[in-house]
Amino acid sequence: MTIHEDIAAPVLIVGAGPGGCMASFELSRLGIPHVLMDKALFPRDKVCGDALSGKVLDALQASRPSVVDELKKLPDLFQPSPGIRFFGPNGKYIDVPCPDRRDGLTAGYVAARQGFDHLLVRHLDAHLCTFYQGAGHLAFGHENQVSFMVGNRQYMAKPQLVIGADGALSATAAHRGLRRVHKGHHSAAVRAYFQGVVGFEKNFIELHFIKELLPGYFWVFPLPNGGANVGLGMLSANIAKHKVNLRALLEKTIAHHPALSQRFAQARLLGPVRGWGLPLGSVKRTISGDGLLLVGDAAGLIDPFTGEGIGNAFQSGQMAAQWAFKALHANDFTGKFLQGYDKQVYQHLWPELKLSHRIQKLSSIPWLFNFLLNKAAGNPNLRNTMTAMFANVDLRAKLKSPWFYLNLVRGK
C-alpha cells in the first residue's frame, strides 16, 4: 500500500553529492529550511578521480568548518598530496607543488568518494535540512511539483525553488530541456581502484598525457593504505571518431606503457572498472530557469583540462544557496531574476574555465605540449599558472591581458 505525504519547504535540492551538500550547508548557514533528496543510500560509491583541490577546502571552511575539523582526524580516508606531477607525451615530467595553506591543511587531498560523500551527509544540519535517501521514482510536474518514493511512501512537494545537483545525467536539467551533450565539450572516462601500485614519490598525484589520449590523460592518484585511483579520459568527439574502447585502452596502458607497466606488475585490481561522462565547462550553458538553479556537473562546470569537478560543484552550490536567499527575500523565482545566478557563476568561474580550455587545446598537439612542459621546468611563471588551476589562486587579473596568453605559449 502506497502512503502519500506532502512535504513543505521553500527549497528542494535534488542530489546529495558535493554540490547538493554544499548548497544544503550554505542554506543552513543562512537559516533557510529545505529538503535534500538522493536516490542512493549512503555510504555509496561514486565514479570520480577522487582528487580534492584547495577550492574544496576553502568552501568547506566557509560553509561547514566541522567537516574540515573531522577531515584532519581521518588519515585513513584522506591522503594528503603536495602537488601534481605532469608527464608529457615524451615521458618527461615536471612537479607542480601546491602552495602552503595557513590553516595547516595540505592544499590537495585524495579521498575515495564513498567515504568523502558520506562524511558530507553526516554533517547536514538536521534542524534545517530534511534528508531523504534511497529516494526513487523521481517525477516532475507543473509549477515545480516534484514527487519521489522512499519505500512504500510517496512524497510530494511544491517548492518555490529547486536546486538541481543530480550530476551529469541530471533528470532535473533534462526535465527543463537543459541537458544537452556537446561532444566537443564532453569527455568520457573510466576509473578503477588498485592495491599495490608502486613508484609514488611524496604522494604527488600524477597526470600522464599519453599521445593516444590527447587532449585527455591517464591518471594515477595515491590513496591511503597503499591504494590508488587509476583511470583515463578522452574527449567524447575523439572517442566516437576513433571508435575507442576506454576499458580496453586502460588495460593496454597499464600492461604495456613503458613508464607504467612495471609499477603495476604486482598491483591488484579492486572491484570493477566503471565509466562515466563529464560535461565540460568549456562552453557556457543556461543553468537556471523559473524556480530552478543547476549546480556542479548538472550545470556542466567540470574543468576542461584537469577534469576536476568537486571544487566547482562546491562553489556553484554556495552561490545557488545565496541566490535562493535572494529569491526568497525578493519573493521572485522567475527565470529572469535567477539569470543573475548564471551571471555570477560565470563571472566567477569562466576566466579559469576559459584558460583551462585554451590549455586543453594546446595539450592536443604532442610536440607543443612537450615544448610547454620543457619550458615550465625552468619557468616559475608557467608553473605558478598550472599550480593556480589546482590550488584556487585567483587568475582573473592576469587573464585580462592578451600578453598573458602570448607569454603562456612562448613559455615566458
N, C-alpha and C positions, 0 to 999 in steps of 0.2 A: 504493500500500500504506500503510495506516494503522499508525503506530507508537505504541504505548501506553507511557506513562511516568507513574509515580506521583511526586508531589511531596509533601514533608513539611515542614510549617511550622505552628506553633501558630495563626497568624493569616493569613487571606487577605483582601485588600482588592480589591473589585470596583469598578473605575473609577479612572482616574489623572488626573482633573481636580483642581481646587484642594482639595476635601475629602479625596479619596483620597491626594493627595500630602502634604497636611499630616498626615494620620494616619500615613503612612509616615515622615515626618520625625520625628514625636514618638515613634513606636515605635523608630526607630533611636536617638534620644537616650536612650531608656530601656533600650537593649540587647536588644530583642526581635527575633529573626529573623522574617521574614514574606514573603509573596508578594503582589505587586501585579500585576493584570492589567487590560488595557483592549482594547476591540475595535478601536480606531483605531491607525494608525501615526503617530507624531509626527515633525515638526510637523503639526498638523491644525487646521482651523478649528472654532470653537465659537460658536454663536449666542449673543450676550450684548451687554449695553450697554458692557462693557469698562472700567467705572469701578472703581478700586481705592481703598478708603477707608482711614482710619487703622487700622481693625481688622486689615486685611490686613498692613500693615507691622508692627504690634505682634506679631502671631502669628508672622511670619517672623523677627523679631528674637529671639523666644523659642526657636523650634524649629530654624530653619535660617538663621542670620545670613549665611551665604555667599551666599544668594540676594539679600539686601539689598545686600551688597557689590558684586555684579555688576550689580544694578539701577542703581546710581549711575554705572556705566560705559557704559550703553546709552541715550544720549539719543535715538537713532533708534527705540527701542522704547517708551520710557516718556515720556509727555507730562505734566509737572507741571501741576497745576491748583490755583489758590489758593482755590477755593471754588465755590459753586453760585449761579447766577442763577435765581431763581424768577420766572416770568411768570404772573400771574393771568389769569383769563378776560377781564378788561377790558384786557389788554395791558400793564398796569403791572408793574414788576418791583422786586425787592429783591435785593441781593447779600449772600450769607451767606458770609463768609470762613471758612476753616478755621483753627483755631489753629496757631501755630507748633509745630514739634517740636524736641526737644532734640538729636535725632540728625542734624540738618542736612538731613533729607528734607522735602519738601513733604508736607502731611497727605493730599493726594489726588493720584492719577495716573490717566491713561487709557492703556491698553495693549491692543492687539488680542490676543484670547485665543490666536490661533495662535502668537504669539511668547511670550506670558506663560506659557502652559501648557508650552510646550517648554522654557522656562527652568526650570520646576519639575522636570520629569522629568530634566533634565540634572544636578540636584543630589540625586538619590536616592542613598542610601548603598549602594553595590554590595556591601559586606561583609555587610549585614544584610537588604537588600531584593533579592529576586529578581524582576525586572520582565519581564513578558511583554506585548508589544504586538502588535497585529494578531490578537488572540485572538477567535475566533468560536465559534458553536455553543455558547454558554454554557448549561449544563443543571444542574439541582439535583436531588439525590436525597434519600434518607432520612438522618437524623442528620448533617446538614451536609455531605453529599457534594456535591462540585462538580466538573464537568468542562468543558473547553473545548479548542478546536482552535487550533493555530498551524501553518499549512501542512498537512502530512500527519501531524502528530504530535498525538495526543490526550493531554492532561494530566488526571490525576485526583488530587483532593485531598480530604482529610477533616480540615479544620482544626478546632480547638476553638472558634474564633470567626471569624465572617465580618463584615467591615465593609462595608456597602453604601454605596458612594459613586458610584453609577451614574446619578445625575441624576433629572430629573423623571419620566422614563419607566422608573424603576428596575425591572429584572427581579428584583432581589433582594427588594425590597419586595413585588412582585406575587406572587412565589412563596409568601410568607408571608401573603398576603391583607391587606397593609398599605398598598397603593397604591390610594387612593380619591380620586376627583376630586369636590370640593365646589365647584360653580360659583360660589357666593358667596364662596369663599375660594380662587379660582383666577383667574389672568389669562392672556391670550394676547398675544403681541407679535410685531412684525416688525421686522427690522433690515436696514439697507443701509449700505455704505461709499461715501462720495463723496470726490472730489477737487475742490478749488476752491470750497468753501463760504466765504463772506466774512463779515465783521462780528463776529468774535470779539473780545472785549475782555479782555485779560490772561489769556486761555485759561480763563475760567470755563466750567464745564460748565453747560448750560442745560436747564431743565425748563420746558416750556410747557404750562400747564394750560388747554387749549382746551376750550370748553364741550362740544363733541360727544364728548369723550373721558372726561370726569369720571366717576369719580374717577381715571382714568388720565391719561396725559400724553404729549406729543410731546417727544422729546429730541434735542439736538444736542451731541455731545461732541467736542472737538478732539483730534485725533491728531497725532503727529509728522509733519513734512514736508508740511503742508498737507492732511492727510486729516481725515475726520470720520466718526464713528459716528452714524448717524441712524436714528431709529425711533419707534415709538409702541406703547403698550399699553393694554388695557382689561380690565375685569372680564369673565370668560367669561360670566357671567349676563347682562350688558348686551349683549354681542356676540350671544348667542342671541336675546335679547328683541327687539333691533332689526335682526337679520339683517345685521350689519356685515361688510363685506369689508375687512379691515385693509390689505391691499396697495393696494386702490383708494383707501382713505382716506389712506394715506401719500402717494400720488401727488397726490391732490387738495390736501392740506395744503401740500405743497411748491410746487405750482403756483399756488395761489390765496390762501394765508393772507397778510393784509396785512403782517405783521411778518416773514415768512419768504421770500416769493416772490422778492424782489429779491436776497436773499442766495444763492439757488440758481440765479440766472439763467444763470450761466456754469459751474455745477458739473457734474461728470461722474460718472455712476453707475459704480461699480467692482464688477462681479460681480452676482450675483442678489440679490433681496430674499428673505430667509429668515425663517421664523417658528418659534416655539417656545412651549411652555406653561410657566407659572410657578405651582407650588403655593405659595400664600402662607401665611406663618406667623401668620395671624390666628385660627387655631384650633389647639388642642393636639391632637397626634396621638400614637398609640403608635409609638415609634421604636426599640423593642428587642423581643427575644424570645429564646427558647432559642438560645444560641450566635450571636446576631445583634445588631448595632448599625447604625443608619442615620444618615448624616450629610448635611449640606448639602441640596441640592434633593431628594434621595431621602427626606429626613426632613421636607420641606415647611417649610423655615426661611427662605424669602425674605421680606424686609421688605415688608409690605403697602402702605406708602405710597411708598417710594423705589424698590422693585423690586430693591434691592441684595441679592445672594446670596453673593458670594465671601467677604465678611467672616464671615458666619455659618457658611459651609461650613468655613472655616479654624478657627473656634473650636470647632465641633462635632467636627471631625476631631481636634483636640488632645484634647478630652475623651474621645472614643471610644478613642484610644490609651491614655490614662491609665486608663480602665476596663478595657481589655484587660490592662494590667499588674496591676490589682487582681484581676481574674478569674483570671489565671494564678497569682498569688501565693496566692489562696484556693482554687484548683482548683475553682472554682464558675462554671459557664457557664449556669446556669439563668436562665430569664426572670425569676424572682423576684429573683435577685441583680442582674441587669442593669437592673432597673427603676430602680436608683439613677442610672443614666446619664440616663434620661428626666428624673428629678427635677433633676439637676444642670444639664442643658441648659436646661430651662425656668426654673429658679431664676435662671440667669444671663441668658437671652435674653428671657424672657417680659415683663418690665417694659417693655423698649423695643419689642417687637413689639406689645404691648397699646396703648402710646401711639401707635405708628405706625398701628394700626388705627383708633383714635379720630380721628386727623387725616385718615386716608383717608376716613372717613365725612363729616367736615366739608368735605373738599375736593369732595365730590359736589354741594354746594349752591353754585352760582356766586356769588351775592351774598354769602354768608357767607365764602367763600374770598377774594373780593376784599376784604372787610372785614378779615379776618385779615392779609392781606398789607399792607394800608394801615396797620394797627396796628403790624405788625412793622417797617415802615420807620422808625418813630420809637421802637421799643421794644426795648432791648438784651436784656431777659429772654426775649422771644419769639424773637428772632434767635438767641440762645445755645441755646435749645431746639432750633431747627432745625439749628444747627451740630452739636449733640451727636449728632443722629441719623446724621450722616455721619462724624463725627470721633472716635467712640468715647469720648465723655465720659460718665462714669457718671451715669445719671439715676435710679438706684434710690431714693436718699434722697428726692428730690423727689416721686417717684411714690407714696409712701406717704401723701401729704397730699391730701385731696379739694380743698383750696384751690388746688392746682396746676392742676387741670382747670378750675375756675371762672375762674381768672385767665387761663388759656390762651384760653378762649372770649371772655372780656371784653377780651383784649389787654393785660392789665396785667402 
